[in-house]
Amino acid sequence: MTEFRYDTQLLIEGHDLDEDAINDYFTGNFRGDCLLAVGDEDLIKIHYHTNEPWKVLEYCASLGEIYDIVVEDMDRQSRGLKG
């Protein structure tokens, strides 16, 4: 079993988004790994492995409109099942 079960990916569309501030918030407030938060002040792509994807979604929704949301269960995938 993987340490962090859910591969969480999404886009955040907003204004004055700051990828450094988002990175800092993730590392200070969430347990997980493989963080990718890249983009510009209008659009940020998030990729993160965590056991609590709902917290990630809640935080990201507070920053702007979220869409293209994908949450995959990597434990299921490792067992050959649909994630």
C-alpha positions in Angstrom: 0.0 0.0 0.0 1.2 3.5 -0.8 1.8 6.0 2.0 -0.4 8.6 0.3 -3.3 7.0 -1.4 -4.9 9.6 -3.6 -3.4 11.3 -6.6 -5.2 14.7 -6.6 -5.1 16.9 -9.7 -7.0 20.0 -10.6 -6.8 23.5 -12.1 -7.5 26.7 -10.2 -8.6 29.7 -12.2 -8.6 33.0 -10.4 -6.9 36.4 -10.0 -3.5 37.2 -8.4 -2.8 33.5 -7.7 0.7 33.0 -6.3 2.2 29.5 -6.9 4.9 30.1 -4.2 2.2 30.9 -1.6 0.2 27.9 -2.6 3.3 25.7 -2.3 4.0 27.1 1.1 0.4 26.5 2.3 0.5 22.9 1.1 3.7 22.1 2.8 2.7 23.8 6.0 -0.9 22.4 6.2 -1.2 19.1 4.4 0.5 15.7 4.6 1.5 14.4 1.2 4.1 14.3 -1.4 4.8 14.9 -5.1 3.5 18.4 -5.0 3.3 20.3 -8.2 1.8 23.8 -8.2 2.7 25.7 -11.3 1.1 28.4 -13.5 0.6 32.1 -13.4 -1.5 34.6 -11.6 -4.7 33.5 -13.5 -4.3 29.7 -13.7 -2.5 27.2 -11.5 -2.2 23.4 -12.1 -2.1 21.3 -8.9 -0.8 17.7 -8.6 -0.5 16.2 -5.1 -0.5 12.8 -3.4 -2.4 12.8 -0.1 -4.8 10.8 2.1 -7.2 13.8 2.4 -8.0 15.1 -1.0 -11.1 16.8 0.2 -9.0 19.2 2.2 -7.0 20.0 -0.9 -10.2 20.7 -2.9 -11.6 22.9 -0.1 -8.4 25.0 0.1 -8.1 25.3 -3.7 -11.8 26.3 -4.1 -11.1 29.2 -1.6 -8.6 30.6 -4.1 -10.8 30.6 -7.2 -12.8 28.4 -9.5 -11.6 24.8 -9.6 -12.1 22.4 -12.5 -10.7 19.4 -14.4 -10.7 17.7 -11.0 -9.2 14.2 -10.9 -8.8 12.1 -7.7 -7.4 8.6 -8.3 -7.0 5.9 -5.7 -3.4 4.8 -6.3 -3.8 1.8 -3.9 -6.5 0.4 -6.2 -4.4 1.1 -9.2 -1.5 -0.8 -7.8 -3.8 -3.8 -7.4 -4.7 -3.6 -11.1 -8.2 -2.1 -10.4 -9.7 1.1 -11.7 -8.5 4.1 -9.6 
